[in-house]
């Protein structure tokens, strides 16, 4: 299905929409946005001015239906199609008091064919009016949700994914035309099929390159997972509080205080790290809740990007044995990135024989903050190295799970096409068409209403 046939039935573009687009109130200034064919007449009615110059901001009181002033405002009229939505648009800059904004919105609701916008409805109209493609819509959603500089930069780069997808789809459409022609003209089947198969293999290589970029994209978009693991009472919760510079986890001398994992988010060198404190691991617990917490800790560690193994330096006879004990309990992959942190340095002597050759460990104390900076630097270095390992020299990377799945599906269709060229040419041709459709779904050339709803539900009202 084409996007226009789906969306235009669901969305009545004859109606104007409005919403607060500047965020929550109260605030110093609030911006109320209005989009639709009646934007100009609505401005004239609210300002009582007959001559409005497009793209020129002007000062005016705003009046309600009874002639009372709602507020003194700065107003701008933007004539379509050169606007965000592609429609005539008005923006009212008013004082950000709740009563002011509520009164203006109530007045707009009384105007002809004007409704309060749904979540993401302005952006949805931009899509319908071909001001954006679907990949750009998703990139905008990521940009709004970005917590870190890396996420912001990636969202801006993702805006251009259509530049790559459009020529890929055009290549596929050409392949379809060539292959179907080869079926119609039997004499050319062998020569044309060989050429089409070679071209299909080249496209598979391009798709694989995009697929490889998804690891880096996912790490940036979702954040790098760092999990603190260790026995009970080794200071994991205190370490997390120190790293986050906030009292997030409850700290106690009682064994098994942490029953479930706690998470906090920090930024290091522009990267988002999700730090998780887990329940302490021990053999002698008979508490059902604690055992469940330990099980969840192990699962969390196995899915982590970086594991910080925390050891109590004041109560450890052999560091290597302790690391081996935790490794056996958690059973994590040997290739997984690990940082071994010897905590409670304020309670032990580093000249003790068991603490010789400590260069490969991070020594910390949450009491006097010794080594905390070193731990943070190590986390930053490991996170940066993790991204470098997943770098594939692409101008941009895939980060949306929807895109990643569509790329995988497209590759599978092409692989099936190559197989089916020697089995059933009609099915092979269908494989090519399905591949082209999957690529088209990324930018919204082909999409269904359910996908659109799930995407626009991530937007706030007013965008």
TORZA-710935 format. One record per residue (C-alpha): residue number from 0; residue in one letter; z, y, x. Coordinates in nm, 4 decimals. Example, Ala and Ser with C-alpha at 12.3 -4.5 7.8 and 13.67 -1.06 7.14 Angstrom:
2
REC   nr  rest        up     north      east
REC    0     A    0.7800   -0.4500    1.2300
REC    1     S    0.7140   -0.1060    1.3670
//
This chain:
463
REC   nr  rest        up     north      east
REC    0     X    0.0000    0.0000    0.0000
REC    1     X   -0.0689    0.3539    0.1106
REC    2     X    0.2274    0.5855    0.1365
REC    3     X    0.0832    0.8422   -0.1050
REC    4     X    0.0523    0.5901   -0.3880
REC    5     X    0.4169    0.4898   -0.3508
REC    6     X    0.5934    0.8145   -0.2871
REC    7     X    0.4125    1.0517   -0.5194
REC    8     X    0.5039    0.8326   -0.8166
REC    9     X    0.8707    0.8362   -0.7176
REC   10     X    0.8991    1.2039   -0.6349
REC   11     X    0.7934    1.4828   -0.8695
REC   12     X    0.6531    1.7514   -0.6410
REC   13     X    0.6135    1.9911   -0.9313
REC   14     X    0.9870    2.0549   -0.9111
REC   15     X    1.1471    2.2932   -0.6649
REC   16     X    1.4459    2.1713   -0.4641
REC   17     X    1.7365    2.3587   -0.3060
REC   18     X    2.0462    2.2784   -0.1008
REC   19     X    2.2846    2.4179    0.1586
REC   20     X    2.1130    2.3399    0.4895
REC   21     X    2.3640    2.4886    0.7343
REC   22     X    2.6482    2.2394    0.6993
REC   23     X    2.9875    2.2460    0.5327
REC   24     X    3.1577    2.5580    0.4021
REC   25     X    3.3584    2.7729    0.4481
REC   26     X    3.1735    2.9165    0.7461
REC   27     X    3.0724    3.2557    0.8825
REC   28     X    2.7220    3.2239    0.7376
REC   29     X    2.5665    2.9674    0.5043
REC   30     X    2.1946    2.9023    0.4678
REC   31     X    2.0633    2.7896    0.1308
REC   32     X    1.7105    2.6511    0.1466
REC   33     X    1.4639    2.6420   -0.1433
REC   34     X    1.1295    2.4601   -0.1317
REC   35     X    0.8550    2.4363   -0.3917
REC   36     X    0.5689    2.6133   -0.5631
REC   37     X    0.8002    2.8650   -0.7356
REC   38     X    0.9839    2.9782   -0.4203
REC   39     X    0.8260    3.3249   -0.4234
REC   40     X    0.8930    3.3932   -0.7911
REC   41     X    1.2523    3.2718   -0.7496
REC   42     X    1.3070    3.5134   -0.4586
REC   43     X    1.1720    3.7991   -0.6697
REC   44     X    1.4034    3.7063   -0.9551
REC   45     X    1.7156    3.6830   -0.7366
REC   46     X    1.6440    3.9956   -0.5274
REC   47     X    1.4727    4.1993   -0.8026
REC   48     X    1.2023    4.2979   -0.5559
REC   49     X    0.8341    4.2811   -0.6468
REC   50     X    0.6807    4.2967   -0.2994
REC   51     X    0.7809    4.0235   -0.0552
REC   52     X    0.6185    4.0004    0.2886
REC   53     X    0.5889    3.6418    0.4160
REC   54     X    0.7740    3.5551    0.7392
REC   55     X    0.9597    3.8850    0.7463
REC   56     X    1.3354    3.8674    0.6965
REC   57     X    1.4803    4.1398    0.4765
REC   58     X    1.8172    4.2514    0.3445
REC   59     X    1.8881    4.2387   -0.0276
REC   60     X    2.1681    4.1809   -0.2754
REC   61     X    2.1265    3.8617   -0.4775
REC   62     X    2.1766    3.8968   -0.8527
REC   63     X    2.2811    3.6450   -1.1149
REC   64     X    2.1352    3.6201   -1.4658
REC   65     X    2.3765    3.8858   -1.5936
REC   66     X    2.2819    4.1359   -1.3240
REC   67     X    2.6025    4.0943   -1.1234
REC   68     X    2.5784    4.0719   -0.7445
REC   69     X    2.6370    3.7234   -0.6053
REC   70     X    2.6385    3.8410   -0.2422
REC   71     X    2.4560    4.0682    0.0001
REC   72     X    2.2084    3.8496    0.1827
REC   73     X    1.9329    3.8240    0.4404
REC   74     X    1.6291    3.6554    0.2859
REC   75     X    1.3043    3.5170    0.4238
REC   76     X    0.9988    3.3813    0.2437
REC   77     X    0.7794    3.1285    0.4273
REC   78     X    0.4409    3.0608    0.2733
REC   79     X    0.3117    2.7047    0.2810
REC   80     X    0.1553    2.4975    0.4176
REC   81     X    0.2857    2.6296    0.7514
REC   82     X    0.6465    2.5381    0.6775
REC   83     X    0.8741    2.2416    0.7474
REC   84     X    0.8052    2.0830    0.4077
REC   85     X    0.4467    2.2050    0.3832
REC   86     X    0.5444    2.3948    0.0667
REC   87     X    0.6410    2.7539   -0.0049
REC   88     X    0.9976    2.7933    0.1195
REC   89     X    1.2770    3.0474    0.0826
REC   90     X    1.5955    3.0736    0.2851
REC   91     X    1.8986    3.2766    0.1823
REC   92     X    2.1509    3.3711    0.4521
REC   93     X    2.4777    3.4480    0.2752
REC   94     X    2.8450    3.4651    0.3649
REC   95     X    2.9797    3.1122    0.3967
REC   96     X    3.2589    3.1300    0.1406
REC   97     X    3.2813    2.8441   -0.1070
REC   98     X    3.2654    3.0758   -0.4089
REC   99     X    2.9603    3.2595   -0.2724
REC  100     X    2.7661    2.9416   -0.1995
REC  101     X    2.8689    2.7816   -0.5280
REC  102     X    2.7591    3.0891   -0.7268
REC  103     X    2.4196    3.1024   -0.5543
REC  104     X    2.3602    2.7298   -0.6088
REC  105     X    2.4620    2.7604   -0.9740
REC  106     X    2.2117    3.0428   -1.0173
REC  107     X    1.9322    2.8440   -0.8524
REC  108     X    2.0073    2.5519   -1.0844
REC  109     X    1.9316    2.7774   -1.3833
REC  110     X    1.5847    2.8657   -1.2575
REC  111     X    1.2765    2.6909   -1.3950
REC  112     X    1.1924    2.3440   -1.2577
REC  113     X    1.4575    2.3639   -0.9859
REC  114     X    1.6863    2.0749   -0.8883
REC  115     X    1.9513    2.0179   -0.6243
REC  116     X    1.7929    1.8259   -0.3356
REC  117     X    1.8792    1.4645   -0.2648
REC  118     X    1.9688    1.3451    0.0840
REC  119     X    1.6690    1.3926    0.3143
REC  120     X    1.4467    1.5250    0.0365
REC  121     X    1.3154    1.8231    0.2356
REC  122     X    1.2104    1.5864    0.5142
REC  123     X    1.0651    1.3456    0.2599
REC  124     X    0.8388    1.6217    0.1329
REC  125     X    0.7371    1.6979    0.4914
REC  126     X    0.6284    1.3335    0.5199
REC  127     X    0.4374    1.3383    0.1918
REC  128     X    0.2610    1.6610    0.2875
REC  129     X    0.1649    1.5100    0.6263
REC  130     X    0.3737    1.7524    0.8298
REC  131     X    0.5401    1.4531    0.9979
REC  132     X    0.4780    1.0812    1.0296
REC  133     X    0.7470    0.8224    0.9594
REC  134     X    0.8316    0.7712    1.3281
REC  135     X    0.8875    1.1473    1.3615
REC  136     X    1.1154    1.1365    1.0578
REC  137     X    1.3251    0.8660    1.2230
REC  138     X    1.3293    1.0594    1.5508
REC  139     X    1.4596    1.3630    1.3617
REC  140     X    1.7355    1.1511    1.2082
REC  141     X    1.8301    1.0294    1.5574
REC  142     X    1.8295    1.3863    1.6886
REC  143     X    2.0678    1.5016    1.4163
REC  144     X    2.2967    1.2029    1.4823
REC  145     X    2.2854    1.2376    1.8631
REC  146     X    2.6264    1.2480    2.0338
REC  147     X    2.5104    1.2453    2.3957
REC  148     X    2.2485    1.4307    2.5984
REC  149     X    2.0684    1.1028    2.6650
REC  150     X    2.0462    1.0362    2.2900
REC  151     X    1.9178    1.3901    2.2306
REC  152     X    1.6480    1.3590    2.4979
REC  153     X    1.5440    1.0154    2.3753
REC  154     X    1.5159    1.1369    2.0147
REC  155     X    1.2892    1.4212    2.1253
REC  156     X    1.0677    1.1775    2.3186
REC  157     X    1.0568    0.9351    2.0242
REC  158     X    0.8970    1.2148    1.8244
REC  159     X    0.5691    1.1301    2.0023
REC  160     X    0.5590    0.7560    1.9320
REC  161     X    0.2701    0.8135    1.6927
REC  162     X    0.0590    0.9266    1.9904
REC  163     X    0.0813    0.5691    2.1220
REC  164     X    0.0701    0.3838    1.7892
REC  165     X   -0.2343    0.5608    1.6453
REC  166     X   -0.4817    0.4558    1.9203
REC  167     X   -0.3304    0.1052    1.9217
REC  168     X   -0.4010    0.0700    1.5513
REC  169     X   -0.7516    0.2107    1.5964
REC  170     X   -0.8179   -0.0561    1.8605
REC  171     X   -0.7013   -0.3211    1.6151
REC  172     X   -0.9227   -0.1866    1.3373
REC  173     X   -1.2186   -0.2003    1.5765
REC  174     X   -1.1255   -0.5589    1.6655
REC  175     X   -1.1156   -0.6496    1.2976
REC  176     X   -1.4622   -0.5012    1.2443
REC  177     X   -1.6041   -0.6832    1.5488
REC  178     X   -1.4468   -1.0163    1.4628
REC  179     X   -1.5443   -1.0116    1.0967
REC  180     X   -1.8985   -0.9197    1.2005
REC  181     X   -1.9033   -1.2173    1.4378
REC  182     X   -1.8068   -1.4430    1.1462
REC  183     X   -2.0888   -1.3038    0.9313
REC  184     X   -2.3461   -1.3498    1.2074
REC  185     X   -2.2891   -1.7022    1.3370
REC  186     X   -2.5136   -1.6638    1.6430
REC  187     X   -2.2761   -1.4060    1.7874
REC  188     X   -1.9539   -1.5933    1.7124
REC  189     X   -1.8877   -1.7289    2.0608
REC  190     X   -1.9743   -1.4182    2.2643
REC  191     X   -1.8024   -1.1750    2.0272
REC  192     X   -1.4963   -1.3972    1.9860
REC  193     X   -1.4433   -1.4120    2.3619
REC  194     X   -1.4665   -1.0351    2.3857
REC  195     X   -1.2278   -0.9830    2.0938
REC  196     X   -0.9769   -1.2323    2.2373
REC  197     X   -0.9777   -1.0496    2.5716
REC  198     X   -0.9195   -0.7199    2.3921
REC  199     X   -0.6398   -0.8804    2.1888
REC  200     X   -0.4704   -0.9955    2.5099
REC  201     X   -0.4836   -0.6390    2.6443
REC  202     X   -0.3122   -0.5127    2.3285
REC  203     X   -0.0484   -0.7862    2.3626
REC  204     X    0.0254   -0.6539    2.7124
REC  205     X    0.0704   -0.3028    2.5730
REC  206     X    0.3026   -0.4328    2.3014
REC  207     X    0.5080   -0.6267    2.5574
REC  208     X    0.5515   -0.3103    2.7627
REC  209     X    0.6813   -0.1305    2.4537
REC  210     X    0.9069   -0.4251    2.3693
REC  211     X    1.0614   -0.4178    2.7178
REC  212     X    1.1464   -0.0500    2.6724
REC  213     X    1.3648   -0.1363    2.3730
REC  214     X    1.6576   -0.2538    2.5879
REC  215     X    1.6920    0.0885    2.7463
REC  216     X    1.6322    0.2607    2.4132
REC  217     X    1.8995    0.0558    2.2372
REC  218     X    2.1539    0.1212    2.5137
REC  219     X    2.0998    0.4955    2.4812
REC  220     X    2.0880    0.5047    2.1002
REC  221     X    2.3773    0.2684    2.0249
REC  222     X    2.5861    0.3483    2.3329
REC  223     X    2.6900    0.1333    2.6288
REC  224     X    2.9657   -0.1093    2.5334
REC  225     X    3.2633   -0.1234    2.7735
REC  226     X    3.5371   -0.3756    2.6917
REC  227     X    3.8816   -0.3866    2.8546
REC  228     X    4.0146   -0.7423    2.8834
REC  229     X    4.3244   -0.8950    3.0391
REC  230     X    4.6566   -1.0596    2.9700
REC  231     X    4.9150   -0.8977    2.7448
REC  232     X    5.1058   -0.5998    2.8829
REC  233     X    4.8760   -0.5311    3.1790
REC  234     X    4.8167   -0.1724    3.0627
REC  235     X    4.4790   -0.1953    2.8866
REC  236     X    4.5840    0.0390    2.6062
REC  237     X    4.7275    0.2927    2.8504
REC  238     X    4.4073    0.2781    3.0541
REC  239     X    4.1946    0.3463    2.7471
REC  240     X    4.4153    0.6420    2.6575
REC  241     X    4.3735    0.7781    3.0110
REC  242     X    3.9965    0.7298    3.0119
REC  243     X    3.9623    0.8946    2.6709
REC  244     X    4.2216    1.1626    2.7554
REC  245     X    4.3762    1.0976    2.4162
REC  246     X    4.6514    0.8771    2.2719
REC  247     X    4.4313    0.6412    2.0745
REC  248     X    4.6021    0.3084    2.1331
REC  249     X    4.9676    0.2312    2.0609
REC  250     X    5.1493    0.1550    2.3866
REC  251     X    5.4524   -0.0755    2.4020
REC  252     X    5.6312   -0.3109    2.6431
REC  253     X    5.6282   -0.5780    2.3717
REC  254     X    5.3742   -0.8545    2.4406
REC  255     X    5.0967   -0.8815    2.1820
REC  256     X    5.1271   -0.5234    2.0515
REC  257     X    4.7479   -0.4917    2.0261
REC  258     X    4.6396   -0.7427    1.7597
REC  259     X    4.2853   -0.6153    1.7056
REC  260     X    4.0383   -0.4161    1.9102
REC  261     X    4.0375   -0.0356    1.9143
REC  262     X    3.7326    0.1744    2.0015
REC  263     X    3.6754    0.5247    2.1286
REC  264     X    3.3638    0.7099    2.2418
REC  265     X    3.3271    0.9110    2.5606
REC  266     X    3.0392    1.0781    2.7425
REC  267     X    2.9773    1.0247    3.1133
REC  268     X    2.6811    1.1965    3.2792
REC  269     X    2.5194    1.2500    2.9402
REC  270     X    2.5538    0.8839    2.8381
REC  271     X    2.7531    0.7555    2.5420
REC  272     X    3.0064    0.4861    2.6323
REC  273     X    3.1996    0.2961    2.3662
REC  274     X    3.5321    0.1918    2.5208
REC  275     X    3.7099   -0.0992    2.3507
REC  276     X    4.0726   -0.2023    2.4001
REC  277     X    4.1272   -0.5663    2.3065
REC  278     X    4.4176   -0.7943    2.2264
REC  279     X    4.5841   -0.9387    2.5366
REC  280     X    4.4953   -1.2962    2.6280
REC  281     X    4.7756   -1.5501    2.6781
REC  282     X    4.8352   -1.9223    2.6333
REC  283     X    5.1738   -1.9235    2.4624
REC  284     X    5.1050   -1.7261    2.1438
REC  285     X    5.1785   -1.9050    1.8154
REC  286     X    5.1251   -1.5963    1.5984
REC  287     X    4.8205   -1.6553    1.3753
REC  288     X    4.7233   -1.2863    1.3711
REC  289     X    4.7530   -1.2554    1.7473
REC  290     X    4.5436   -1.5692    1.7996
REC  291     X    4.2791   -1.4229    1.5712
REC  292     X    4.2915   -1.1010    1.7731
REC  293     X    4.2452   -1.2963    2.0979
REC  294     X    3.9449   -1.4746    1.9477
REC  295     X    3.7905   -1.1420    1.8494
REC  296     X    3.8641   -1.0043    2.1975
REC  297     X    3.6708   -1.2903    2.3551
REC  298     X    3.3747   -1.2358    2.1197
REC  299     X    3.3792   -0.8634    2.1908
REC  300     X    3.3817   -0.9233    2.5670
REC  301     X    3.0908   -1.1664    2.5461
REC  302     X    2.8808   -0.9003    2.3712
REC  303     X    2.9806   -0.6172    2.6063
REC  304     X    2.7456   -0.4445    2.8480
REC  305     X    3.0288   -0.3875    3.0970
REC  306     X    3.3616   -0.5737    3.1191
REC  307     X    3.6683   -0.4191    3.2806
REC  308     X    3.9074   -0.6983    3.3832
REC  309     X    4.2555   -0.5454    3.3957
REC  310     X    4.5204   -0.7175    3.6096
REC  311     X    4.8882   -0.6264    3.6398
REC  312     X    4.9287   -0.5684    4.0139
REC  313     X    5.3079   -0.5711    3.9883
REC  314     X    5.3182   -0.9211    3.8407
REC  315     X    5.0264   -1.1076    3.9961
REC  316     X    5.0622   -1.3756    4.2620
REC  317     X    4.6907   -1.4258    4.3242
REC  318     X    4.4162   -1.1888    4.2078
REC  319     X    4.1361   -1.4443    4.2436
REC  320     X    4.3266   -1.6973    4.0333
REC  321     X    4.3872   -1.4305    3.7695
REC  322     X    4.0186   -1.3405    3.7558
REC  323     X    3.9308   -1.7104    3.7318
REC  324     X    4.1815   -1.7606    3.4468
REC  325     X    4.0313   -1.4747    3.2443
REC  326     X    3.6753   -1.5830    3.3271
REC  327     X    3.7470   -1.9339    3.1993
REC  328     X    3.9103   -1.7997    2.8838
REC  329     X    3.6311   -1.5586    2.8017
REC  330     X    3.3459   -1.7671    2.9473
REC  331     X    3.1298   -1.4624    3.0088
REC  332     X    2.7950   -1.4733    3.1832
REC  333     X    2.8252   -1.4483    3.5615
REC  334     X    2.5444   -1.1905    3.5596
REC  335     X    2.7409   -0.9625    3.3269
REC  336     X    2.8551   -0.6393    3.4896
REC  337     X    3.2262   -0.6556    3.5700
REC  338     X    3.4794   -0.4122    3.7109
REC  339     X    3.8087   -0.5583    3.8344
REC  340     X    4.0912   -0.3101    3.7882
REC  341     X    4.4317   -0.3727    3.9513
REC  342     X    4.6689   -0.1660    3.7385
REC  343     X    5.0298   -0.0474    3.7800
REC  344     X    4.9843    0.0541    4.1438
REC  345     X    5.3029    0.2596    4.1132
REC  346     X    5.4963   -0.0703    4.1016
REC  347     X    5.3548   -0.2577    4.3996
REC  348     X    5.3124   -0.2228    4.7742
REC  349     X    4.9513   -0.2223    4.8930
REC  350     X    5.0577   -0.3585    5.2342
REC  351     X    5.1603   -0.6833    5.0640
REC  352     X    4.9450   -0.9734    5.1896
REC  353     X    4.8166   -1.0543    4.8406
REC  354     X    4.6578   -0.7083    4.8196
REC  355     X    4.4559   -0.7272    5.1399
REC  356     X    4.0812   -0.6533    5.1148
REC  357     X    4.1142   -0.4456    4.7985
REC  358     X    3.7966   -0.2444    4.8605
REC  359     X    3.6054   -0.4370    4.5930
REC  360     X    3.8710   -0.3584    4.3299
REC  361     X    3.9687   -0.0387    4.1498
REC  362     X    4.3402    0.0359    4.1947
REC  363     X    4.4962    0.2381    3.9123
REC  364     X    4.8207    0.3612    3.7668
REC  365     X    4.8532    0.5141    3.4228
REC  366     X    5.1942    0.6544    3.5206
REC  367     X    5.0843    0.8821    3.8049
REC  368     X    4.7068    0.8732    3.7236
REC  369     X    4.6304    0.7204    4.0612
REC  370     X    4.2752    0.5806    4.0660
REC  371     X    4.1813    0.6836    3.7105
REC  372     X    3.9062    0.9116    3.8449
REC  373     X    3.7760    0.6238    4.0579
REC  374     X    3.7633    0.3979    3.7521
REC  375     X    3.5710    0.6605    3.5547
REC  376     X    3.3273    0.7109    3.8445
REC  377     X    3.2743    0.3353    3.8644
REC  378     X    3.2093    0.3163    3.4900
REC  379     X    2.9574    0.5994    3.5193
REC  380     X    2.7830    0.4300    3.8130
REC  381     X    2.7611    0.0945    3.6327
REC  382     X    2.6283    0.2579    3.3148
REC  383     X    2.3635    0.4508    3.5088
REC  384     X    2.2646    0.1381    3.7021
REC  385     X    2.2378   -0.0572    3.3763
REC  386     X    1.9850    0.1939    3.2432
REC  387     X    1.7909    0.1960    3.5693
REC  388     X    1.7598   -0.1833    3.5542
REC  389     X    1.6031   -0.1554    3.2084
REC  390     X    1.3656    0.1281    3.3040
REC  391     X    0.9967    0.0474    3.2607
REC  392     X    0.8303    0.3806    3.3504
REC  393     X    0.7291    0.4497    2.9889
REC  394     X    0.7055    0.8078    2.8710
REC  395     X    0.9328    0.7079    2.5857
REC  396     X    1.1296    0.4032    2.4763
REC  397     X    1.1754    0.2200    2.1484
REC  398     X    1.5224    0.2538    1.9993
REC  399     X    1.4791    0.2001    1.6253
REC  400     X    1.5413   -0.1629    1.5290
REC  401     X    1.2684   -0.1288    1.2653
REC  402     X    1.0146   -0.0361    1.5326
REC  403     X    1.1302   -0.3119    1.7671
REC  404     X    1.0937   -0.5778    1.4964
REC  405     X    0.7496   -0.4483    1.3970
REC  406     X    0.6316   -0.4582    1.7594
REC  407     X    0.7553   -0.8182    1.7915
REC  408     X    0.5865   -0.9118    1.4645
REC  409     X    0.2605   -0.7458    1.5730
REC  410     X    0.2622   -0.9416    1.8984
REC  411     X    0.3199   -1.2678    1.7080
REC  412     X    0.0266   -1.1931    1.4755
REC  413     X   -0.2011   -1.1366    1.7763
REC  414     X   -0.0822   -1.4553    1.9453
REC  415     X   -0.1492   -1.6460    1.6214
REC  416     X   -0.4908   -1.4815    1.6023
REC  417     X   -0.5867   -1.6173    1.9457
REC  418     X   -0.4760   -1.9678    1.8434
REC  419     X   -0.6523   -1.9556    1.5062
REC  420     X   -0.9890   -1.8447    1.6471
REC  421     X   -1.0508   -2.2113    1.7318
REC  422     X   -0.8955   -2.3493    1.4118
REC  423     X   -0.9713   -2.1233    1.1155
REC  424     X   -1.1590   -1.7960    1.1659
REC  425     X   -1.0644   -1.6647    0.8210
REC  426     X   -0.6931   -1.7037    0.8997
REC  427     X   -0.7535   -1.5479    1.2427
REC  428     X   -0.9094   -1.2427    1.0764
REC  429     X   -0.6081   -1.2186    0.8449
REC  430     X   -0.3778   -1.2289    1.1503
REC  431     X   -0.5587   -0.9237    1.2885
REC  432     X   -0.5218   -0.7367    0.9591
REC  433     X   -0.1497   -0.8215    0.9429
REC  434     X   -0.1060   -0.6941    1.2982
REC  435     X   -0.2781   -0.3648    1.2123
REC  436     X   -0.0575   -0.3291    0.9041
REC  437     X    0.2590   -0.3869    1.1102
REC  438     X    0.1567   -0.1161    1.3577
REC  439     X    0.0774    0.1112    1.0629
REC  440     X    0.4288    0.0627    0.9250
REC  441     X    0.5782    0.2275    1.2346
REC  442     X    0.4212    0.5666    1.1647
REC  443     X    0.4114    0.5272    0.7870
REC  444     X    0.0370    0.4753    0.7489
REC  445     X    0.1442    0.1696    0.5513
REC  446     X    0.4973    0.1466    0.4149
REC  447     X    0.6922    0.0571    0.1028
REC  448     X    0.9407    0.2541   -0.1030
REC  449     X    1.2436    0.0439   -0.0015
REC  450     X    1.1880    0.1284    0.3651
REC  451     X    1.1555    0.4970    0.2826
REC  452     X    1.4774    0.4923    0.0805
REC  453     X    1.6721    0.3257    0.3617
REC  454     X    1.5449    0.5824    0.6136
REC  455     X    1.6065    0.8927    0.4039
REC  456     X    1.9516    0.7755    0.2999
REC  457     X    2.0589    0.8364    0.6612
REC  458     X    1.9876    1.2088    0.6246
REC  459     X    2.2313    1.4690    0.5024
REC  460     X    2.1664    1.6817    0.1953
REC  461     X    1.9831    1.9986    0.2966
REC  462     X    1.7556    1.8327    0.5529
//
